[in-house]
Amino acid sequence: MIANPAQITRHHLANQAAPAYSLIRKLCSCGKASTAKQLAQHGKCAACALAAVRDAIMPGDFAKLQHMLGAIQGKPKYYWGLRNYFAAGGCQQHEAMQRLLAAGLATAGRASNEMTYFHATRLGCKAAGLDGAGIKRAMEE
């Protein structure tokens, strides 16, 4: 294949136009390394963002999120994410799920009889401690 000088020039100019800071590693206030782009957009690293989400919900809600995903202590991690639903029937369960909805950790599914099914989002899977394979299992239909 013959190189086109005009194409090479366009690629060079496009690379120079991209922000140079985007992939530079910087330290978050917690001391962990993160990209400058992440820090510029969110003001904190991904670990600090997840910690803030976990702090925003109540401990009982976090236990329901883990139960929703099958991420229960004592269960092997390769089972985590095989289920992704929670059937909320009582008033307290509905209130907990509404808090998870507001935090962006869950979505509402179908309603049957007096129960509503809720499903975890990708952010909810990350907050519950699932790895990449577990998130993929949880997001499959």
VEXVO-492022 format. One record per atom (N, C-alpha, C, O): residue number from 0; residue in one letter; atom name; z, y, x. Coordinates in steps of 0.02 Angstrom, whole numbers, plus 50000, padded with zeros to 5 digits. Layout:
residues N
(NUM, A, CA, (Z, Y, X))
...
//
This chain:
residues 141
(0, M, N, (50000, 49941, 50042))
(0, M, CA, (50000, 50000, 50000))
(0, M, C, (50000, 50062, 50045))
(0, M, O, (50039, 50066, 50092))
(1, I, N, (49958, 50109, 50030))
(1, I, CA, (49952, 50170, 50069))
(1, I, C, (50000, 50222, 50041))
(1, I, O, (50003, 50233, 49980))
(2, A, N, (50038, 50253, 50086))
(2, A, CA, (50086, 50304, 50065))
(2, A, C, (50050, 50368, 50045))
(2, A, O, (50004, 50390, 50080))
(3, N, N, (50070, 50397, 49991))
(3, N, CA, (50041, 50458, 49966))
(3, N, C, (50085, 50516, 49990))
(3, N, O, (50144, 50519, 49972))
(4, P, N, (50059, 50562, 50031))
(4, P, CA, (50100, 50617, 50057))
(4, P, C, (50131, 50660, 50002))
(4, P, O, (50188, 50683, 50009))
(5, A, N, (50095, 50671, 49948))
(5, A, CA, (50122, 50712, 49894))
(5, A, C, (50181, 50677, 49861))
(5, A, O, (50231, 50709, 49843))
(6, Q, N, (50176, 50611, 49853))
(6, Q, CA, (50231, 50573, 49823))
(6, Q, C, (50292, 50574, 49868))
(6, Q, O, (50349, 50581, 49844))
(7, I, N, (50282, 50567, 49933))
(7, I, CA, (50338, 50569, 49980))
(7, I, C, (50372, 50637, 49977))
(7, I, O, (50434, 50641, 49979))
(8, T, N, (50333, 50690, 49972))
(8, T, CA, (50361, 50757, 49968))
(8, T, C, (50402, 50765, 49904))
(8, T, O, (50456, 50795, 49905))
(9, R, N, (50376, 50740, 49848))
(9, R, CA, (50413, 50745, 49784))
(9, R, C, (50479, 50707, 49788))
(9, R, O, (50530, 50733, 49766))
(10, H, N, (50479, 50647, 49818))
(10, H, CA, (50541, 50608, 49824))
(10, H, C, (50591, 50646, 49868))
(10, H, O, (50651, 50648, 49853))
(11, H, N, (50566, 50676, 49922))
(11, H, CA, (50610, 50712, 49967))
(11, H, C, (50642, 50772, 49932))
(11, H, O, (50702, 50783, 49938))
(12, L, N, (50603, 50809, 49894))
(12, L, CA, (50629, 50866, 49857))
(12, L, C, (50678, 50845, 49803))
(12, L, O, (50727, 50879, 49791))
(13, A, N, (50664, 50789, 49770))
(13, A, CA, (50709, 50764, 49718))
(13, A, C, (50776, 50743, 49748))
(13, A, O, (50829, 50755, 49718))
(14, N, N, (50775, 50712, 49806))
(14, N, CA, (50838, 50692, 49839))
(14, N, C, (50878, 50753, 49860))
(14, N, O, (50940, 50751, 49858))
(15, Q, N, (50845, 50806, 49881))
(15, Q, CA, (50880, 50866, 49901))
(15, Q, C, (50909, 50903, 49841))
(15, Q, O, (50960, 50937, 49847))
(16, A, N, (50877, 50897, 49784))
(16, A, CA, (50900, 50932, 49724))
(16, A, C, (50962, 50899, 49693))
(16, A, O, (51000, 50933, 49657))
(17, A, N, (50973, 50835, 49706))
(17, A, CA, (51032, 50800, 49678))
(17, A, C, (51095, 50828, 49710))
(17, A, O, (51094, 50847, 49768))
(18, P, N, (51149, 50831, 49672))
(18, P, CA, (51211, 50857, 49701))
(18, P, C, (51235, 50812, 49758))
(18, P, O, (51240, 50751, 49750))
(19, A, N, (51250, 50842, 49813))
(19, A, CA, (51268, 50804, 49873))
(19, A, C, (51339, 50776, 49868))
(19, A, O, (51356, 50728, 49902))
(20, Y, N, (51380, 50806, 49825))
(20, Y, CA, (51450, 50786, 49822))
(20, Y, C, (51461, 50722, 49782))
(20, Y, O, (51516, 50694, 49785))
(21, S, N, (51412, 50698, 49745))
(21, S, CA, (51424, 50647, 49695))
(21, S, C, (51452, 50582, 49723))
(21, S, O, (51493, 50550, 49690))
(22, L, N, (51431, 50561, 49782))
(22, L, CA, (51454, 50497, 49808))
(22, L, C, (51504, 50504, 49865))
(22, L, O, (51526, 50453, 49893))
(23, I, N, (51523, 50564, 49882))
(23, I, CA, (51573, 50574, 49935))
(23, I, C, (51640, 50550, 49910))
(23, I, O, (51661, 50566, 49854))
(24, R, N, (51675, 50510, 49951))
(24, R, CA, (51740, 50484, 49932))
(24, R, C, (51793, 50538, 49943))
(24, R, O, (51796, 50569, 49997))
(25, K, N, (51835, 50549, 49894))
(25, K, CA, (51890, 50596, 49898))
(25, K, C, (51952, 50561, 49871))
(25, K, O, (51948, 50507, 49841))
(26, L, N, (52009, 50592, 49882))
(26, L, CA, (52072, 50563, 49860))
(26, L, C, (52095, 50597, 49795))
(26, L, O, (52092, 50658, 49789))
(27, C, N, (52118, 50556, 49749))
(27, C, CA, (52147, 50581, 49688))
(27, C, C, (52218, 50604, 49704))
(27, C, O, (52243, 50592, 49759))
(28, S, N, (52251, 50637, 49657))
(28, S, CA, (52320, 50660, 49668))
(28, S, C, (52368, 50601, 49676))
(28, S, O, (52422, 50609, 49704))
(29, C, N, (52349, 50542, 49651))
(29, C, CA, (52391, 50483, 49658))
(29, C, C, (52384, 50451, 49727))
(29, C, O, (52424, 50408, 49745))
(30, G, N, (52332, 50471, 49765))
(30, G, CA, (52322, 50445, 49831))
(30, G, C, (52267, 50392, 49836))
(30, G, O, (52250, 50369, 49890))
(31, K, N, (52238, 50374, 49779))
(31, K, CA, (52185, 50324, 49779))
(31, K, C, (52117, 50358, 49791))
(31, K, O, (52107, 50415, 49771))
(32, A, N, (52071, 50322, 49823))
(32, A, CA, (52005, 50348, 49836))
(32, A, C, (51963, 50344, 49773))
(32, A, O, (51966, 50296, 49735))
(33, S, N, (51923, 50396, 49762))
(33, S, CA, (51878, 50399, 49706))
(33, S, C, (51818, 50441, 49726))
(33, S, O, (51820, 50475, 49778))
(34, T, N, (51765, 50438, 49687))
(34, T, CA, (51707, 50479, 49703))
(34, T, C, (51720, 50551, 49681))
(34, T, O, (51758, 50564, 49634))
(35, A, N, (51687, 50597, 49715))
(35, A, CA, (51694, 50667, 49698))
(35, A, C, (51668, 50682, 49627))
(35, A, O, (51694, 50725, 49593))
(36, K, N, (51617, 50645, 49607))
(36, K, CA, (51589, 50654, 49539))
(36, K, C, (51641, 50636, 49487))
(36, K, O, (51650, 50673, 49438))
(37, Q, N, (51677, 50580, 49496))
(37, Q, CA, (51729, 50560, 49449))
(37, Q, C, (51784, 50613, 49446))
(37, Q, O, (51806, 50631, 49391))
(38, L, N, (51805, 50639, 49503))
(38, L, CA, (51857, 50689, 49504))
(38, L, C, (51834, 50755, 49474))
(38, L, O, (51873, 50790, 49441))
(39, A, N, (51770, 50773, 49484))
(39, A, CA, (51745, 50835, 49455))
(39, A, C, (51738, 50830, 49380))
(39, A, O, (51752, 50879, 49344))
(40, Q, N, (51718, 50773, 49354))
(40, Q, CA, (51708, 50765, 49282))
(40, Q, C, (51774, 50757, 49244))
(40, Q, O, (51783, 50788, 49192))
(41, H, N, (51820, 50716, 49272))
(41, H, CA, (51879, 50698, 49234))
(41, H, C, (51944, 50726, 49263))
(41, H, O, (51995, 50727, 49229))
(42, G, N, (51942, 50749, 49325))
(42, G, CA, (52001, 50777, 49356))
(42, G, C, (52049, 50725, 49384))
(42, G, O, (52100, 50743, 49413))
(43, K, N, (52033, 50661, 49375))
(43, K, CA, (52075, 50607, 49401))
(43, K, C, (52034, 50544, 49410))
(43, K, O, (51979, 50538, 49383))
(44, C, N, (52061, 50498, 49448))
(44, C, CA, (52025, 50435, 49461))
(44, C, C, (52028, 50390, 49399))
(44, C, O, (52064, 50405, 49351))
(45, A, N, (51989, 50336, 49400))
(45, A, CA, (51987, 50291, 49343))
(45, A, C, (52055, 50259, 49329))
(45, A, O, (52073, 50248, 49272))
(46, A, N, (52092, 50243, 49382))
(46, A, CA, (52158, 50212, 49373))
(46, A, C, (52206, 50260, 49339))
(46, A, O, (52245, 50239, 49295))
(47, C, N, (52205, 50323, 49358))
(47, C, CA, (52248, 50373, 49326))
(47, C, C, (52227, 50384, 49253))
(47, C, O, (52270, 50394, 49210))
(48, A, N, (52162, 50382, 49239))
(48, A, CA, (52138, 50390, 49170))
(48, A, C, (52162, 50333, 49126))
(48, A, O, (52183, 50344, 49069))
(49, L, N, (52159, 50271, 49153))
(49, L, CA, (52184, 50214, 49114))
(49, L, C, (52259, 50218, 49104))
(49, L, O, (52285, 50200, 49050))
(50, A, N, (52295, 50240, 49155))
(50, A, CA, (52368, 50247, 49148))
(50, A, C, (52385, 50299, 49095))
(50, A, O, (52433, 50290, 49057))
(51, A, N, (52346, 50353, 49091))
(51, A, CA, (52359, 50404, 49040))
(51, A, C, (52346, 50377, 48970))
(51, A, O, (52382, 50394, 48923))
(52, V, N, (52295, 50334, 48963))
(52, V, CA, (52280, 50304, 48898))
(52, V, C, (52337, 50257, 48878))
(52, V, O, (52358, 50256, 48821))
(53, R, N, (52361, 50217, 48926))
(53, R, CA, (52416, 50171, 48912))
(53, R, C, (52480, 50208, 48892))
(53, R, O, (52517, 50186, 48849))
(54, D, N, (52491, 50266, 48924))
(54, D, CA, (52551, 50305, 48908))
(54, D, C, (52546, 50338, 48840))
(54, D, O, (52597, 50355, 48809))
(55, A, N, (52484, 50349, 48816))
(55, A, CA, (52474, 50384, 48753))
(55, A, C, (52491, 50341, 48692))
(55, A, O, (52504, 50368, 48638))
(56, I, N, (52490, 50275, 48700))
(56, I, CA, (52505, 50231, 48643))
(56, I, C, (52575, 50202, 48652))
(56, I, O, (52604, 50204, 48706))
(57, M, N, (52601, 50174, 48599))
(57, M, CA, (52668, 50145, 48599))
(57, M, C, (52665, 50074, 48629))
(57, M, O, (52613, 50042, 48625))
(58, P, N, (52720, 50050, 48657))
(58, P, CA, (52721, 49983, 48687))
(58, P, C, (52703, 49928, 48637))
(58, P, O, (52670, 49880, 48656))
(59, G, N, (52724, 49933, 48576))
(59, G, CA, (52707, 49884, 48525))
(59, G, C, (52633, 49883, 48510))
(59, G, O, (52604, 49831, 48496))
(60, D, N, (52602, 49942, 48513))
(60, D, CA, (52530, 49946, 48503))
(60, D, C, (52493, 49912, 48560))
(60, D, O, (52442, 49879, 48549))
(61, F, N, (52518, 49921, 48620))
(61, F, CA, (52486, 49889, 48678))
(61, F, C, (52491, 49813, 48673))
(61, F, O, (52444, 49778, 48693))
(62, A, N, (52546, 49788, 48647))
(62, A, CA, (52553, 49715, 48637))
(62, A, C, (52503, 49691, 48585))
(62, A, O, (52476, 49636, 48592))
(63, K, N, (52491, 49730, 48533))
(63, K, CA, (52442, 49711, 48483))
(63, K, C, (52371, 49712, 48512))
(63, K, O, (52330, 49670, 48495))
(64, L, N, (52358, 49760, 48556))
(64, L, CA, (52292, 49762, 48589))
(64, L, C, (52282, 49700, 48633))
(64, L, O, (52228, 49671, 48633))
(65, Q, N, (52334, 49681, 48669))
(65, Q, CA, (52329, 49620, 48710))
(65, Q, C, (52319, 49559, 48667))
(65, Q, O, (52280, 49515, 48684))
(66, H, N, (52355, 49555, 48611))
(66, H, CA, (52348, 49498, 48565))
(66, H, C, (52278, 49496, 48536))
(66, H, O, (52249, 49443, 48526))
(67, M, N, (52250, 49556, 48521))
(67, M, CA, (52183, 49561, 48493))
(67, M, C, (52132, 49528, 48540))
(67, M, O, (52083, 49498, 48517))
(68, L, N, (52143, 49533, 48605))
(68, L, CA, (52096, 49508, 48655))
(68, L, C, (52117, 49440, 48683))
(68, L, O, (52081, 49411, 48724))
(69, G, N, (52173, 49414, 48661))
(69, G, CA, (52196, 49350, 48688))
(69, G, C, (52224, 49357, 48758))
(69, G, O, (52230, 49306, 48793))
(70, A, N, (52240, 49417, 48779))
(70, A, CA, (52266, 49430, 48846))
(70, A, C, (52342, 49426, 48845))
(70, A, O, (52376, 49477, 48851))
(71, I, N, (52366, 49365, 48837))
(71, I, CA, (52438, 49354, 48830))
(71, I, C, (52464, 49323, 48894))
(71, I, O, (52432, 49280, 48924))
(72, Q, N, (52523, 49346, 48915))
(72, Q, CA, (52554, 49318, 48976))
(72, Q, C, (52565, 49244, 48967))
(72, Q, O, (52585, 49221, 48913))
(73, G, N, (52551, 49206, 49019))
(73, G, CA, (52558, 49134, 49016))
(73, G, C, (52493, 49099, 49000))
(73, G, O, (52488, 49038, 49008))
(74, K, N, (52445, 49136, 48976))
(74, K, CA, (52379, 49108, 48961))
(74, K, C, (52334, 49120, 49022))
(74, K, O, (52335, 49176, 49049))
(75, P, N, (52294, 49072, 49044))
(75, P, CA, (52250, 49083, 49101))
(75, P, C, (52201, 49140, 49088))
(75, P, O, (52178, 49149, 49031))
(76, K, N, (52185, 49178, 49140))
(76, K, CA, (52143, 49237, 49132))
(76, K, C, (52072, 49220, 49109))
(76, K, O, (52039, 49263, 49081))
(77, Y, N, (52049, 49159, 49120))
(77, Y, CA, (51981, 49143, 49098))
(77, Y, C, (51978, 49134, 49022))
(77, Y, O, (51923, 49128, 48995))
(78, Y, N, (52035, 49134, 48987))
(78, Y, CA, (52036, 49133, 48914))
(78, Y, C, (52037, 49204, 48886))
(78, Y, O, (52022, 49214, 48827))
(79, W, N, (52054, 49253, 48927))
(79, W, CA, (52059, 49322, 48903))
(79, W, C, (51990, 49347, 48882))
(79, W, O, (51943, 49340, 48920))
(80, G, N, (51985, 49375, 48824))
(80, G, CA, (51922, 49401, 48800))
(80, G, C, (51883, 49353, 48756))
(80, G, O, (51831, 49372, 48728))
(81, L, N, (51907, 49291, 48748))
(81, L, CA, (51872, 49245, 48705))
(81, L, C, (51878, 49264, 48631))
(81, L, O, (51836, 49247, 48590))
(82, R, N, (51931, 49301, 48615))
(82, R, CA, (51937, 49327, 48548))
(82, R, C, (51938, 49403, 48553))
(82, R, O, (51961, 49431, 48602))
(83, N, N, (51912, 49436, 48502))
(83, N, CA, (51912, 49509, 48500))
(83, N, C, (51918, 49531, 48428))
(83, N, O, (51872, 49562, 48400))
(84, Y, N, (51974, 49516, 48398))
(84, Y, CA, (51986, 49539, 48330))
(84, Y, C, (52061, 49538, 48316))
(84, Y, O, (52099, 49501, 48348))
(85, F, N, (52082, 49580, 48269))
(85, F, CA, (52151, 49581, 48246))
(85, F, C, (52148, 49595, 48172))
(85, F, O, (52119, 49645, 48151))
(86, A, N, (52177, 49551, 48132))
(86, A, CA, (52178, 49559, 48060))
(86, A, C, (52243, 49595, 48041))
(86, A, O, (52297, 49565, 48041))
(87, A, N, (52238, 49658, 48024))
(87, A, CA, (52296, 49698, 48007))
(87, A, C, (52308, 49694, 47932))
(87, A, O, (52265, 49713, 47892))
(88, G, N, (52366, 49669, 47914))
(88, G, CA, (52380, 49661, 47843))
(88, G, C, (52436, 49706, 47819))
(88, G, O, (52432, 49733, 47764))
(89, G, N, (52487, 49716, 47860))
(89, G, CA, (52544, 49756, 47838))
(89, G, C, (52536, 49829, 47854))
(89, G, O, (52489, 49849, 47889))
(90, C, N, (52581, 49869, 47828))
(90, C, CA, (52579, 49941, 47837))
(90, C, C, (52590, 49959, 47910))
(90, C, O, (52556, 50003, 47937))
(91, Q, N, (52639, 49926, 47942))
(91, Q, CA, (52654, 49941, 48012))
(91, Q, C, (52595, 49922, 48057))
(91, Q, O, (52579, 49957, 48105))
(92, Q, N, (52563, 49866, 48042))
(92, Q, CA, (52505, 49846, 48082))
(92, Q, C, (52448, 49895, 48074))
(92, Q, O, (52413, 49911, 48122))
(93, H, N, (52438, 49920, 48013))
(93, H, CA, (52385, 49970, 48001))
(93, H, C, (52399, 50034, 48040))
(93, H, O, (52354, 50064, 48069))
(94, E, N, (52462, 50055, 48040))
(94, E, CA, (52480, 50116, 48077))
(94, E, C, (52468, 50107, 48151))
(94, E, O, (52443, 50153, 48184))
(95, A, N, (52485, 50049, 48178))
(95, A, CA, (52473, 50035, 48249))
(95, A, C, (52399, 50035, 48265))
(95, A, O, (52378, 50062, 48316))
(96, M, N, (52359, 50006, 48221))
(96, M, CA, (52287, 50004, 48232))
(96, M, C, (52256, 50074, 48226))
(96, M, O, (52208, 50089, 48262))
(97, Q, N, (52283, 50115, 48182))
(97, Q, CA, (52258, 50184, 48177))
(97, Q, C, (52272, 50223, 48241))
(97, Q, O, (52231, 50265, 48261))
(98, R, N, (52329, 50210, 48273))
(98, R, CA, (52344, 50243, 48337))
(98, R, C, (52295, 50219, 48391))
(98, R, O, (52273, 50258, 48433))
(99, L, N, (52279, 50154, 48390))
(99, L, CA, (52230, 50127, 48438))
(99, L, C, (52161, 50156, 48425))
(99, L, O, (52123, 50169, 48472))
(100, L, N, (52143, 50166, 48361))
(100, L, CA, (52079, 50197, 48344))
(100, L, C, (52076, 50268, 48370))
(100, L, O, (52026, 50290, 48398))
(101, A, N, (52131, 50305, 48361))
(101, A, CA, (52133, 50375, 48384))
(101, A, C, (52127, 50380, 48460))
(101, A, O, (52100, 50428, 48486))
(102, A, N, (52154, 50330, 48495))
(102, A, CA, (52151, 50330, 48569))
(102, A, C, (52084, 50306, 48594))
(102, A, O, (52070, 50311, 48654))
(103, G, N, (52042, 50279, 48551))
(103, G, CA, (51976, 50254, 48571))
(103, G, C, (51978, 50184, 48599))
(103, G, O, (51931, 50163, 48633))
(104, L, N, (52032, 50147, 48586))
(104, L, CA, (52039, 50079, 48613))
(104, L, C, (52016, 50026, 48564))
(104, L, O, (52008, 49968, 48584))
(105, A, N, (52005, 50043, 48502))
(105, A, CA, (51984, 49994, 48451))
(105, A, C, (51937, 50027, 48401))
(105, A, O, (51933, 50088, 48395))
(106, T, N, (51901, 49984, 48365))
(106, T, CA, (51857, 50006, 48311))
(106, T, C, (51875, 49966, 48249))
(106, T, O, (51899, 49909, 48254))
(107, A, N, (51863, 49995, 48191))
(107, A, CA, (51877, 49960, 48128))
(107, A, C, (51817, 49917, 48109))
(107, A, O, (51760, 49938, 48116))
(108, G, N, (51833, 49858, 48086))
(108, G, CA, (51780, 49812, 48065))
(108, G, C, (51780, 49805, 47989))
(108, G, O, (51794, 49853, 47954))
(109, R, N, (51763, 49747, 47966))
(109, R, CA, (51757, 49737, 47894))
(109, R, C, (51826, 49728, 47862))
(109, R, O, (51874, 49709, 47895))
(110, A, N, (51830, 49744, 47799))
(110, A, CA, (51892, 49736, 47761))
(110, A, C, (51881, 49679, 47711))
(110, A, O, (51831, 49676, 47676))
(111, S, N, (51931, 49635, 47708))
(111, S, CA, (51928, 49581, 47658))
(111, S, C, (51997, 49574, 47627))
(111, S, O, (52048, 49572, 47662))
(112, N, N, (51997, 49571, 47561))
(112, N, CA, (52060, 49569, 47522))
(112, N, C, (52104, 49627, 47543))
(112, N, O, (52085, 49685, 47534))
(113, E, N, (52163, 49612, 47569))
(113, E, CA, (52209, 49666, 47588))
(113, E, C, (52213, 49673, 47664))
(113, E, O, (52260, 49704, 47689))
(114, M, N, (52166, 49645, 47700))
(114, M, CA, (52168, 49647, 47773))
(114, M, C, (52104, 49681, 47799))
(114, M, O, (52050, 49675, 47771))
(115, T, N, (52113, 49715, 47855))
(115, T, CA, (52057, 49746, 47889))
(115, T, C, (52054, 49717, 47959))
(115, T, O, (52105, 49710, 47993))
(116, Y, N, (51994, 49700, 47982))
(116, Y, CA, (51985, 49674, 48049))
(116, Y, C, (51969, 49731, 48097))
(116, Y, O, (51928, 49774, 48082))
(117, F, N, (52002, 49730, 48154))
(117, F, CA, (51992, 49780, 48206))
(117, F, C, (51968, 49744, 48269))
(117, F, O, (51987, 49687, 48282))
(118, H, N, (51927, 49779, 48308))
(118, H, CA, (51899, 49751, 48369))
(118, H, C, (51910, 49800, 48427))
(118, H, O, (51909, 49861, 48417))
(119, A, N, (51922, 49774, 48487))
(119, A, CA, (51934, 49816, 48545))
(119, A, C, (51868, 49844, 48572))
(119, A, O, (51816, 49811, 48567))
(120, T, N, (51871, 49904, 48600))
(120, T, CA, (51814, 49934, 48633))
(120, T, C, (51816, 49916, 48707))
(120, T, O, (51863, 49883, 48730))
(121, R, N, (51766, 49937, 48744))
(121, R, CA, (51765, 49925, 48817))
(121, R, C, (51826, 49957, 48851))
(121, R, O, (51856, 49928, 48895))
(122, L, N, (51842, 50018, 48830))
(122, L, CA, (51900, 50052, 48858))
(122, L, C, (51964, 50014, 48841))
(122, L, O, (52010, 50009, 48882))
(123, G, N, (51967, 49986, 48781))
(123, G, CA, (52025, 49945, 48761))
(123, G, C, (52031, 49882, 48803))
(123, G, O, (52086, 49861, 48821))
(124, C, N, (51973, 49852, 48818))
(124, C, CA, (51974, 49792, 48861))
(124, C, C, (51999, 49809, 48931))
(124, C, O, (52038, 49771, 48959))
(125, K, N, (51976, 49866, 48958))
(125, K, CA, (51999, 49886, 49024))
(125, K, C, (52074, 49901, 49023))
(125, K, O, (52110, 49882, 49069))
(126, A, N, (52097, 49935, 48970))
(126, A, CA, (52168, 49952, 48966))
(126, A, C, (52211, 49890, 48959))
(126, A, O, (52268, 49889, 48983))
(127, A, N, (52185, 49837, 48927))
(127, A, CA, (52223, 49775, 48919))
(127, A, C, (52224, 49733, 48982))
(127, A, O, (52263, 49685, 48987))
(128, G, N, (52183, 49751, 49031))
(128, G, CA, (52184, 49716, 49095))
(128, G, C, (52130, 49664, 49105))
(128, G, O, (52134, 49624, 49151))
(129, L, N, (52078, 49664, 49063))
(129, L, CA, (52024, 49616, 49071))
(129, L, C, (51979, 49636, 49129))
(129, L, O, (51968, 49696, 49141))
(130, D, N, (51953, 49587, 49164))
(130, D, CA, (51905, 49600, 49218))
(130, D, C, (51835, 49604, 49188))
(130, D, O, (51827, 49601, 49127))
(131, G, N, (51784, 49611, 49230))
(131, G, CA, (51716, 49618, 49207))
(131, G, C, (51692, 49560, 49164))
(131, G, O, (51660, 49570, 49113))
(132, A, N, (51708, 49499, 49185))
(132, A, CA, (51687, 49440, 49147))
(132, A, C, (51723, 49437, 49080))
(132, A, O, (51693, 49418, 49029))
(133, G, N, (51787, 49456, 49078))
(133, G, CA, (51824, 49456, 49016))
(133, G, C, (51798, 49508, 48967))
(133, G, O, (51795, 49495, 48907))
(134, I, N, (51778, 49566, 48993))
(134, I, CA, (51750, 49618, 48950))
(134, I, C, (51684, 49594, 48921))
(134, I, O, (51669, 49606, 48863))
(135, K, N, (51644, 49561, 48962))
(135, K, CA, (51580, 49535, 48938))
(135, K, C, (51591, 49483, 48883))
(135, K, O, (51555, 49484, 48832))
(136, R, N, (51640, 49439, 48892))
(136, R, CA, (51655, 49389, 48840))
(136, R, C, (51678, 49423, 48776))
(136, R, O, (51659, 49402, 48721))
(137, A, N, (51719, 49474, 48783))
(137, A, CA, (51746, 49508, 48723))
(137, A, C, (51693, 49547, 48685))
(137, A, O, (51697, 49552, 48624))
(138, M, N, (51644, 49574, 48720))
(138, M, CA, (51593, 49614, 48688))
(138, M, C, (51536, 49573, 48659))
(138, M, O, (51495, 49601, 48622))
(139, E, N, (51532, 49508, 48674))
(139, E, CA, (51480, 49466, 48644))
(139, E, C, (51495, 49456, 48571))
(139, E, O, (51553, 49453, 48551))
(140, E, N, (51443, 49450, 48532))
(140, E, CA, (51451, 49440, 48460))
(140, E, C, (51464, 49368, 48445))
(140, E, O, (51471, 49350, 48387))
//
